[in-house]
Amino acid sequence: MKRFFATLCMAALLMVSACSSPQQTAAPASSGEVSSTDTNSETPKSGGTDVGIVLPTKDEPRWVQDETRFKDALKDTKYSVEVLFSQGSSAKEKENVEALMAKGIKILIICPQDAAAAAAAVDEAKAEGITVISYDRLITDTKSIDYYVTFDSISVGKAQGQYLIDKAKGKGNPLYLYAGAATDNNAFLFFEGAWSVLQPKVADGTFIIKNSSEAVALQGKSTLSRDEMSKIIAQVTTNWDFKEAKNKAEAHLTSAKAADKGNVFILAPNDGMARSIADVFAADTDVKSYVITGQDAEKASIQYIIDGKQSMTVFKDVRILVKDAIGMAVDILEGKIPETTGTYNNKVIDVKAKQTPVQVVDASNVKSAIIDSGYYKASEFKNLK
């Protein structure tokens, strides 16, 4: 009987102990969310997440590079950071912002998937007293943007257009135009810059536009309104999608006559789109040669430049852009006023901006600009001279 009573008491004690022990659980990420948190220590550096960063997608190399550099930039500071990817969804982007708000962020750095759609998310953040920094792409249609950190997007387009001009000889060169997504304000700035230098050369016959009736109809105008650019972009948009860029290029070449090919010139908005489009033009037997632009200096495109498959890229040194963004965030956290170099209008207000310069890279300077500067290692490429 005593043995039974002792056993009963022991069981009761075990039950009490189990009920009172804290249980560790891991909250699952919501569907579609890709999260990357700086976990340099088990306890956040200042009792919460100081800087929240929302990037468009983890499916493009450019944004993965940005993630790494953001985390490295804050590694040696007293501030904590969390990076979330919206995976091409404005709805997920808003959820990401709300998730970061729940963690007590003081600074939100956000590169929008859709410039206008992101306004609702940043309005929520601003209402909670969070400082909002629009990163690389400007968020439009809202008063809630405090600062904008960017490359000079118009200069990017100008550099792309000028490169095509410098490589063209004679008159009547076929010109194929491509653009980014109509939901991305930067796509308009890139195109505006390119058009500003290409249009005079279209007007004098150096180039003949082959894939946009809207561009042909407007080729006499040196300056285009937003609505006019929208008409052209609607015809030549890639939506920043590899497959759409490929399909659009195939459709253009299928409908083009042999005389509309030959030695062609291609305005491609960024490196990912450039590779997709270049592969299509390279496979067409009526295309004798092509000159194609890009931007972002993605590893795959640097290899394409080395191999002669892509002509150039506009090198936007993400190290500097990230440094500028983090420097601005730290200044704000420490009660200082960040340095700015200009303003951009987002349809509602003029947003104070910090601009980062860009550089043209092609086969002639790829080693000095990309390798010697330490951006990439030589061992990451083949046939580099």
C-alpha positions, 0 to 999 in steps of 0.5 A: 500500500505504501509503495502504491501511495508513493508511486501515486505521489510521484506521478502527480509531481511529474504531471505538475512539473510538465504543466508548469514547464515553459514550452518553446515554439517556433512561429511558422512563416505565413504562406509565401513569405521568405524571411532572413533574420540577422541572428548575430546573438540570441537576444536582439541587440536593442531589445527588438528589431531596429531596422526592417527591410522588405525586398521584392523577390529572392528569385533574382540575384540582385536582391539576394546580393542586397540582402547579404550586404545589408546584413553585413553593413549592420553586423558591427553596429548595435542595431538589429535587422530583419530582411523579408522578401515579398516574392512578387506579391504586393499583398505579401509585401504589406503582410511583411511590413505589418510583421516587421511593425509587430516586432517594433521596428523604428526604420523601414527600408522598402523596395516596392514590388508595385510603386503605387500599391506599396503606399498602403503599407507605408502609410500604416508604418508612418502612422506608427511613427516609423521612418520610411526609406524608399530603397532603389525604387520610389514608392508613389502616391503617398505622403509617407516617404521620408527619404529615398536612396537610389541610383540615378535612374535617368542616368542609367537609361542615358548610359544605355542609350548612349552605348547603343549610339556609340556602337551604331554605324551609318543609317537605318540600324534596327532598334528593338525597345524593351522596358521594365514593369509598368508598375515600377516607377524606375522603369519609366525613369530608365526609359525616359533617360534612354529616350532622351538620347536615342530619340534624336538618333531615331529622328535623324535615321540612325535607328529605325524602331522595329517593335513598337508602333506607339514608339514610332508614332511618338518618335518625333517628340524629344520629351514624352509625357508619362501617359505617352511613355505608358503607351510604349511601355505597354507594348514592350514591357518585360514585367521584370520576368524572364519568361515574358521577356523571352516570349516577347522577343520571340514574338517580335522576331517571328513577326519581323522580316529578315530586313528588320534584323541583320545587325540589330540594337537592343535596349534591354532594361536590366541584366536578367531581361538582357540575357533572356532577350539576347538568347532569343536574338542569338538563335535567330539566323537572320540576326547577324549581330546584336548590341544589347544593354543591361544593368545591375552587373549580375554575375551571370551577365558579367559572364555573358559579357566575357563570353560576348553574349551581352554587350554591356551592363550599367554597374550599380555598386550595391555596396555603395547603395546599401552603405547609403541606406544603412548610413541614413538609417543609423543617422536617424536612429542616433537623432541626426539628420541624414545627408541628401543630394536631391529630390524626387517627386512621387506624385504627391510630395518631393521626397528627399533623396541620396543618389548613388553614381553608376558606371558603364561596364563592357568587355573593355573594363570588366576586369578593372571595374568588377574584379579589381574593385573587389565586387566579385572574385576572378575565380567566379568566372571563366575565360576572364582576361 
